[in-house]
Structures are given as C-alpha cells and as structure tokens.
Amino acid sequence: MSRPPLPPFTRETAAQKARMAEDAWNSRDPVRVSLAYTEDSRWRNRSDVFQGREAIVAFLTRKWEKEQDYRLIKDLWAFDGNRIAVRFQYEWHDAGGQWYRSYGNEQWEFDEHGLMKRREASINDIAIAEKDRRLHWAAPGPRPADVPGLGSEPF
C-alpha cells in the first residue's frame, strides 16, 4: 500500500501531506484516518502511548465521542527527509456544552510508502466561550477553501 506524496518531502509535498491529514481527521472517521499509518505505527498522544492500527481506531473512536463537533486546522512547521512537524489547533465541546480550543505540535515520521510509522503529539486545552470560537464550517468535513489556515494567527 502506498500513500503519496512519498518522502523525501519538499515544502510543497510536506504541506500537501499536512493538509491531507487535516482533511482526514476532520472526517472524524477513525478507520479512514488509520489507513494513513503503518500497521505497527507508534503513537504518543498527550500521555497515551500505543501502537498499531487497531489501537489507533480505538483511540480515535474514544476521542471523537468526547470531543464533539471537532474542527481542526494543521499548519506545516518544518520538514526534512521523511519527517514532518506540524502545529495545529482544533475546537470542540464536551457533553456538557463547554467549548475548548486545543493547541499542539506533532512530529511525524514516514516509511518509504508514505505511511506514517510514528506520531508524537503534545496538546494543551483552553476552555473558551462559544462566542470566541474561530473555526466555523459544516462538520464533519474538510476545511473550506475560504477558511484560512493558521498563518500568523496568534494563539
């Protein structure tokens, strides 16, 4: 199985890979997302550490049960060879209706087929008022073209 673009990455292909990941995560489909990772992909997400596609599907299923109306933007930060670093923010609310904006950084490492074999994510959550939300589009689904990326937007 191959998942272009393949390493070594250029600025253009690394940005494309980040946008593809953003679109997949915004689908909120754990199985679809898991197919971008190797069968034995290793993850660190906050304090959770696990390995393999089955664990990824289970993790994402729990995540999106908790993080309702999830909307995500990823932005390329750096790249080199088969590695990409992104920064991101996403908004969601819990079952009680409290909204959050989550900020973070991810480091990705890919195999020669363009599948992610390692993902490390550091994430912080900030409670926000619903009126302070920045990410508005019909979800689940990809970010529309008229919704800007992170660019120089302050945290």
N, C-alpha and C positions, 0 to 999 in steps of 0.2 A: 504494500500500500504506500502510495506517495501522496504528499500534501504540499504542492508548490505554494509559494516560492520556496526554493531549496537553498540551503547555505552553500557557500558563503554569501552573506547578505550584503546588499548595497543599501544606501539610505532609502532608496525607493522601495526595495523589496522588504526591508525591515518594517517600514511604515505600513506597507500593504499587509504584512503578517499581523501587525498590531491591530489594524482595522478589521481584519478577518476574525481575530479573536474577539474583539469588541462586539461585532455583529453576532457571532455565535453565542456569546454569553448573554446578550440582550434577548436571544430567543427563549431563554430560560428552559432549554431542553437539555437535561443532563446527558442523555445518550448522544445527541448531536455534538455537544461540547467535548465529550470524552473521546470521540473519534479523532481529534486533533493531537492526541497524546499516544505515546508508545504503550504497548500492553503492560509494561512494567514501570511506567512513569512514576517518578518520586516527587512528592509534594510536601511543602511546608506552607500551611496557610494559617497565619497567626500562630497559635500554639499547637495546632493539629499537624501531625506528621503521619503520612500514609503512603501507600504505593499501590499502583495498578488501576486499570480502568474500572473495575467493579467498585473499588473504594472511591474513585472519583465520582461515579454516578451516585453512589450512596451519599457522599458528602454534599454534592450539588443539590440533590433532592431535599436534604435537610435544610440547606442554606436557603433555598427559594421558598420553602414552606415558612421559614422565619422572616426572611427579607422580602416582604410583599411589595408589589408594584415597582420592582427593581428596574433602574435605568442606569447605564454605565457609559462612561467615556474613557478611553485609553489614549495615551499620547506617547509616541516614541521618545525615549530619553537618550539611549545610546545603543550601539551595536558593534560587534566585532566577530568576524568569522561565523560561527554557529550559535552565537549568543546575542540576545536582545534584552534590553532593560526598558521597562515602561513605567510611567506614572499614571495613576488613574484616580477617578473619583466616581462614586455612584451614590444614588439616593434610593431610599426605601423606607417603608414604615413597618412597625411591628403590628401584632394582632390588636393592640390597644389603640392604634392610630398615631403613635408617636413617630414623627419623621426623623430620619438620620441622614447625614452626608458622611460617607466613608471615604477616606483618603488613603492612598497607599502607593507602594512601589512593588514591582515584580521583576524577578530575574528569570530568564528563560534560557534553556539550553536545548538544542535540537539535534536529532540524528541526521544522517545523510539523506533520509527520505522526507525531511521537512516535518517530522513528527516531534512534538515536544517530549523530551525524556526527563526533564527536570524543571520544576516550577517552585519558586520560593516567593512568598508574598508576605509583606508587612503591612498591616492595615490598622487605622485608627478611626473610631466613630465619634461623631459630634452630633448631639441632638439639635435639631433645628425646628423652627415653626414651619408649618405647611406653606405659609405665605413667603418664606425665604427659599423655597425650592428653586433650583436653576434648570433642572433637566425635565423638560416637558415634551413628551411626544406619546403617541399611542403605543402602548406596550402590552405584551411583549412584541419585540420587533426591532429592527436596526434603527440607529440614529438617522433621522432625515438629513438630507444634504444641507438644509437651511439652518441646522443646529450646529453651531461652531464647536470645534474641539477645545481642548484645554488652553492651547496657545499660551498667552501671558496672563490668563485669568488668575487672580490671587486666590490662595487657599483661604 
